[in-house]
Amino acid sequence: MFFWNSRVFIWGYNRPDSNSGKILRLMDEGEIRVIISEKVIEELRRYFITYYTKDAWSAVLRHITSVAEVIDREEIINELEKWRGKIKDKDLEHLATVKYLGLKYLIAYDYHFEDFEEYMTPKQFINEQGLDASETEY
């Protein structure tokens, strides 16, 4: 099981040949199981409605919820308190979800996670899977 932050989805949708796009394909093909937090949904909603349309957001939401599991914020409430102050508030829910579920990977392109063993960039993940990575980290 893997956790992704919203930037992996955004890069994956906007640049299908990127490492994030390759990860999206692995998810779509059922090769990997993805778990996300409610915050990822909220961030993606803001992004797609701001830069695209509500219809585009609806399509993205249908896609994501058909292949990824969304963890309710209420489920991780105690974990949020454990990790508060150890990472920026904007990333707290992502980290708390990973820690609560004991996930091996937190795939993101965000230096705020560098101090956590679960953190891996999309490029590092693609390399670890033995696939050909794109030049960029995302």
Buried (B, 14 or more C-beta within 10 A) or exposed (E): EBBBBBBBBBBBBBBEEBBBBBBBBBBEEEEBEBBBBBBBBEBBBEBBBEEBEEEBBEBBBEBBEEBBEBBEBEBBEEBBEEBEEEBEEEBBBBBBBBBBBEBEBBBBBBEBBEEBEBBBBBBBBBBEEEBEBBEBBB
